[in-house]
Amino acid sequence: MTQNPITILGRPAQQGRWFLIPLGMLILLCLGSVYSWSIFRTPLERELGINATESLLPYTLVLVFYAALMPVAGFYIPRLGPRVVTMIGGVIIGMGYLLSSFATHIGTLVLTYGVMGGMGIGIAYGVPMAVVSRWFPEQKGLAVGLTVVGFGLSPLVTAPLANQLINLYTVRPTLRLFGIVLMVVIITAALMMKFPPQGWHPQTAPALVSLANSYPKNLWQSRSFYGLWICYAIGTMLGLSAIGISSPVGQEIIEINATLAANSVSLFALFNGISRPLFGYLADRFKPHHIAMLSYVLTLIACILMMKATAGHITTYLIAFCLFWFCLGGWLAMAPTITLRFFNPDQYAQNYGIIFTAYGVGALVGTLVVGRVRDFFGTYVYVFYPMAFLAIVGIIVAHFLLKRDAVNPPVND
């Protein structure tokens, strides 16, 4: 009896698997729409009569629940399947937007946009990466890096769109429209998400079949786990700290106008997107600790540039913050790629969910520390000194800990 050939969207798996990358990008682009919160924030402040601190709470909760749900979702992706998990995440984030449009109090927004939005992202975020990593065993880093571009570039698409819709229809109808569209797009894309059959491998790389005994048995007893977790936490702490102050630093230290500062963020976001496939590709082909050290060196250079920056140094500012955003994007591709390389790919969803908690820690600590330093010294200049110190710590940690455990290690690790 002839076995039916494996197809993806009507194409043989060898060619059809490439469709999964843009589909994954589309899902992540939808999930990344929550990063456009600043567009909704100002009109909601006026409508609800809340201050800037209160209006930041929903976004803060998004980051917290996004990171918290990743390990939980990672456990269920192999059990429920990528389609079901993605649909659940899509419905939750869509309902978060819909319910936010009816909010009359900041507490409601915290629950709908913050908690529900964060949960929706955390549930669905890991699925596209888990799927493409299995379909592309011979070039995991490039495939994952290309897929996560969608999340990084989302504000370039969703922020201008949200702004235009708010100008046309006001903020509440825009939130409702976002909720409906995101839900429909994510659910539709989820229908195409599937894992390859057990034992499938591309014709171009028939020998690439991973053996479970070549990876650490216990994640918590692995040196490489702690090395990756610490490095990821430092990388996201540095990157998210810089992202949060990109526009204010431009206006305060460089003394550029608000319009130029806002437009600069689009340039920074472009570098954030470009770095993802590049760092994923590099992490696939070179020793991960060398690539991690490279990202910290670039961050250190950016810190030194900003330490010396004064009013009118626009080029210095642009170069430095392009580097900050570039390196953060790099870590969001490196971390999943290194997870696949160091640990059993069959348990990728669970493993990366646990490692992703470093992102949550980095986000919270980074934003809190930056705010404290600014309040204490009265300027953002002194923010870059602890950031430079952290970059040096990252170089040291990467050199000594970000190496695969000696369990039948492959060459170059």
Secondary structure, 3 states (H helix, E strand, C coil): CCCCCCEECCEEHHHHHHHHHHHHHHHHHHHHHHHHHHHHHHHHHHHHCCCHHHHCHHHHHHHHHHHHHHHHHHHHHHHHCHHHHHHHHHHHHHHHHHHHCCCCCHHHHHHHHHHHHHHHHHHHCHHHHHHHHHHCCCCHHHHHHHHCHHHHHHHHHHHHHHHHHHHHHCHHHHHHHHHHHHHHHHHHHHCCCCCCCCCCCCCCCCCCCCCHHHCCCCHHHCHHHHHHHHHHHHHHHHHHHHHHCHHHHHHHCCCCCHHHHHHHHHHHHHHHHHHHHHHHHHHHHCCHHHHHHHHHHHHHHHHHHHHCCCCCCHHHHHHHHHHHHHHHHHHHHHHHHHHHHHCCHHHHHHHHHHHCHHHHHHHHHHHHHHHHHHHHHCCCHHHHHHHHHHHHHHHHHHHHHCCCCCCCCCCCC
